[in-house]
Amino acid sequence: MKSSTKFWEIADNRGVADLFKGKLLKITLFVNSV
């Protein structure tokens, strides 16, 4: 669990987490619209 937390810390620093969340949000909206 600690390694995944470290991963998210690195991802947040790189802004990757925001991109991933954005894609996740788009997918969720797409699924909801269907």
mmCIF file of the C-alpha atoms, coordinates in Angstrom:
data_MODEL
# 
_entry.id   MODEL 
# 
loop_
_atom_site.group_PDB 
_atom_site.id 
_atom_site.type_symbol 
_atom_site.label_atom_id 
_atom_site.label_alt_id 
_atom_site.label_comp_id 
_atom_site.label_asym_id 
_atom_site.label_entity_id 
_atom_site.label_seq_id 
_atom_site.pdbx_PDB_ins_code 
_atom_site.Cartn_x 
_atom_site.Cartn_y 
_atom_site.Cartn_z 
_atom_site.occupancy 
_atom_site.B_iso_or_equiv 
_atom_site.pdbx_formal_charge 
_atom_site.auth_seq_id 
_atom_site.auth_comp_id 
_atom_site.auth_asym_id 
_atom_site.auth_atom_id 
_atom_site.pdbx_PDB_model_num 
ATOM 1  C CA . MET A 1 1  ? 0.000   0.000  0.000   1.00 0.00 ? 1  MET A CA 1 
ATOM 2  C CA . LYS A 1 2  ? 2.910   2.296  0.781   1.00 0.00 ? 2  LYS A CA 1 
ATOM 3  C CA . SER A 1 3  ? 4.364   1.862  -2.717  1.00 0.00 ? 3  SER A CA 1 
ATOM 4  C CA . SER A 1 4  ? 1.063   2.861  -4.350  1.00 0.00 ? 4  SER A CA 1 
ATOM 5  C CA . THR A 1 5  ? 0.932   5.987  -2.182  1.00 0.00 ? 5  THR A CA 1 
ATOM 6  C CA . LYS A 1 6  ? 4.451   6.850  -3.324  1.00 0.00 ? 6  LYS A CA 1 
ATOM 7  C CA . PHE A 1 7  ? 3.327   6.307  -6.907  1.00 0.00 ? 7  PHE A CA 1 
ATOM 8  C CA . TRP A 1 8  ? 0.443   8.750  -6.502  1.00 0.00 ? 8  TRP A CA 1 
ATOM 9  C CA . GLU A 1 9  ? 2.775   11.294 -4.912  1.00 0.00 ? 9  GLU A CA 1 
ATOM 10 C CA . ILE A 1 10 ? 5.038   11.096 -7.968  1.00 0.00 ? 10 ILE A CA 1 
ATOM 11 C CA . ALA A 1 11 ? 2.041   11.156 -10.295 1.00 0.00 ? 11 ALA A CA 1 
ATOM 12 C CA . ASP A 1 12 ? 0.656   14.249 -8.569  1.00 0.00 ? 12 ASP A CA 1 
ATOM 13 C CA . ASN A 1 13 ? 4.023   15.967 -8.881  1.00 0.00 ? 13 ASN A CA 1 
ATOM 14 C CA . ARG A 1 14 ? 4.052   15.288 -12.603 1.00 0.00 ? 14 ARG A CA 1 
ATOM 15 C CA . GLY A 1 15 ? 0.403   16.202 -13.076 1.00 0.00 ? 15 GLY A CA 1 
ATOM 16 C CA . VAL A 1 16 ? -0.244  12.687 -14.356 1.00 0.00 ? 16 VAL A CA 1 
ATOM 17 C CA . ALA A 1 17 ? -2.860  12.112 -11.668 1.00 0.00 ? 17 ALA A CA 1 
ATOM 18 C CA . ASP A 1 18 ? -4.868  15.089 -12.952 1.00 0.00 ? 18 ASP A CA 1 
ATOM 19 C CA . LEU A 1 19 ? -4.729  13.733 -16.497 1.00 0.00 ? 19 LEU A CA 1 
ATOM 20 C CA . PHE A 1 20 ? -5.787  10.298 -15.293 1.00 0.00 ? 20 PHE A CA 1 
ATOM 21 C CA . LYS A 1 21 ? -8.650  11.716 -13.229 1.00 0.00 ? 21 LYS A CA 1 
ATOM 22 C CA . GLY A 1 22 ? -9.726  13.782 -16.231 1.00 0.00 ? 22 GLY A CA 1 
ATOM 23 C CA . LYS A 1 23 ? -9.851  10.688 -18.440 1.00 0.00 ? 23 LYS A CA 1 
ATOM 24 C CA . LEU A 1 24 ? -11.687 8.793  -15.704 1.00 0.00 ? 24 LEU A CA 1 
ATOM 25 C CA . LEU A 1 25 ? -14.223 11.617 -15.469 1.00 0.00 ? 25 LEU A CA 1 
ATOM 26 C CA . LYS A 1 26 ? -14.771 11.629 -19.240 1.00 0.00 ? 26 LYS A CA 1 
ATOM 27 C CA . ILE A 1 27 ? -15.264 7.852  -19.242 1.00 0.00 ? 27 ILE A CA 1 
ATOM 28 C CA . THR A 1 28 ? -17.718 8.120  -16.344 1.00 0.00 ? 28 THR A CA 1 
ATOM 29 C CA . LEU A 1 29 ? -19.671 10.866 -18.097 1.00 0.00 ? 29 LEU A CA 1 
ATOM 30 C CA . PHE A 1 30 ? -19.676 8.861  -21.319 1.00 0.00 ? 30 PHE A CA 1 
ATOM 31 C CA . VAL A 1 31 ? -20.966 5.729  -19.586 1.00 0.00 ? 31 VAL A CA 1 
ATOM 32 C CA . ASN A 1 32 ? -23.624 7.746  -17.762 1.00 0.00 ? 32 ASN A CA 1 
ATOM 33 C CA . SER A 1 33 ? -24.790 9.363  -21.002 1.00 0.00 ? 33 SER A CA 1 
ATOM 34 C CA . VAL A 1 34 ? -25.184 5.916  -22.579 1.00 0.00 ? 34 VAL A CA 1 
# 
